[in-house]
Amino acid sequence: MKTFRGVTVSQGFAIGRIYKKEAERIEDFEQFASNTQLELERLSTARKDSLDQLEVMRQEAIATVGEDSAEIFEAHQSFLEDDCFFETIEDAIRENGYSAPFAVEQAGDNFISSLGQVKDQYIAERVADIRDIFQNLLRNLTSQGARKTFEIPEHTILVAKELTPSDTMNLDLRKVDAFITETGGKNSHVAIIARAAGKVALVGVLDVFDNAENGEEAAVDGETGELYLSPDASTLNSCKDKYDGEDGRKKKLLELIGKPAETPDGHRVELFANIATPEDAELAMENDAMGVGLFRTEFVFINRSDYPSEEEQFERYRDAALALKGKTLIIRTLDVGGDKTVPYFGIPQEENPFLGYRAIRICLDRKELFQTQLRAILRASAYGKIKIMFPMISGVDELRGAKKAVREAMESLEAQGIGFDKTVAVGTMIEVPSAAVLADFLAEECDFFSIGTNDLVQYSLAADRGNANVASLYSPFHPAVLRLIGHVVACAHARNIPVGVCGESAADAKMIPLLLGLGVDELSVAPAAVLECKQSVRGMSFEKMRLLTEKAMKLGTAAELEAFLAREITI
Amino acid sequence: MIQTQLRVNNRTGLHARPAKLFTAEAKKFTCNIYIEKNGDKTVTYNAKSIFSVLSMGADKGTVLTVYANGTDEEEAIKALSELADGNFGETEESI
């Protein structure tokens, strides 16, 4: 038995087998190139490809581990958008006759070594992230292809010298039981991912990579920060005990599989998951989601050079429906624009994209695009219980326009004799304040509502949480937001249609009692958050939630509300 | 050309998200914006480059001299000063 010690950055215990993630090898390349123009073009293409791939990884990260963990990819994007830096690389190509990959590699090495001079823990932890950016650029330059996913067995204890953000997105996180790295710190991406996924992670485990063998049995104790290679019987037993005992929280969550999402006094909630791909649908099922409350279809459109065909879209939607085995699948029609850009859409730069040409506004304008998607969704509706939801509706006109488009798609399918679910439900996303205010009119003309809290909060409070100067104004606990939600629910219930919430608030343990207290019928959260959400639902009686909400609604500021909830709700 | 001195007061320094916000703000202006760290005139950093700003390694307490040169230099200096005064959007408890 060999014992290694590191720093625990995500708590937990694990027993499994070692899988060594080798550092990425970049193919050899020439130092010099004769055609400068060609090298500059290669650089520009690789930069663009990297940006596109990052967008895909960002969306995947949002879908599997949540918005916070996805932020790193946004940071990467801002690096790749740094024109000043790329100008220095271009200069090196022009002036020294370097090949594009050599110039990139050199710029990366120089930058990383300049960071090495910075004596700061946080920056030291970012080195893996920075290396990741250059690795991805080099991959794209050496035509090694964009991403290489790697297969790992179940119960893997992943050992690496360094794990980059891309590495963590290129493996099946479900099969990893522990992350062990030689470098990194508590703010490293691997630490963030491990915490989000609820897996144990040790960093700073020196010399482990060369000492561990692939397939070797190992045990990880997050309490002591120790990793045991080929543990002896007594060590293994003590780890097992800890695993069984201390890991109760996770086990408790797993025990919730199969149990209803119901308060102790019997109030049932529909607990759904948000997904971006058919594969996420399987993850949602494993976490016992009762369906999918938000299928972000943007994913079908990004990271490609042209529009997906009806057939391609149909296959994706159908696969998701099949994976859900008859459970509800709410598909949101395309929501691009705002911060989600797709180059081939050719949408001009806007002064204020969040108030601009996005989502349903684009779809109602580009009829062919919308018809293609609606036909694909309707065709998929023959394979499951699909509902259609429109994003960014601001008033009744747009809802009518969108429904008219659905009817047209239905008529064209009927004319061709293609089958679909004729009773498919259509819903409105409530994320624009005007739609919330007019919820009574909208409720007359659709089958369900889904409140997108992220946008509703930012539009209601006119505050962009990405803008440091006003981010503190952004709060889902703002009384104005809660009143809007309460109004939407009242309007919907008066007309007997259900209301869901699919923003981040739906996964917030302090927000859940308020949402349910206000009468929300369905919560839709990231697959990894479903069981925790269920725990919150089962943790408080509906009566108490309503009393709590009643009191909370009498408070006039977000700060008062948050202080009140902090006192009343212990997690 | 005008200049001003800013102090980095947030706990984590001008890193990651604060650095991103800083460069994003600087990029809104057409003027050239350069930074010197703690009065060292031998190295200048480009305020519009995330790579450059990060390599500066500005911890809490660092004094930055910001130079702006161009038609909108005054607005630029004002905006960047406000960002620094607001601790680059970080509150004390955030990590």
Interface residues (C-beta under 8 A of the other chain):
Chain A: E71 A75 S78 F79 D82 D83 C84 F85 F111 S114 L115 Q117 V118 K119 D120 Y122 I123 R126 N187 N467 A468 N469 A471 S472
Chain B: T12 G13 H15 A16 R17 P18 K20 L21 T23 A24 N46 K48 S49 I50 F51 S52 L54 S55 G57 D59 E82 L83 G86 F88 G89 E90 T91 I95
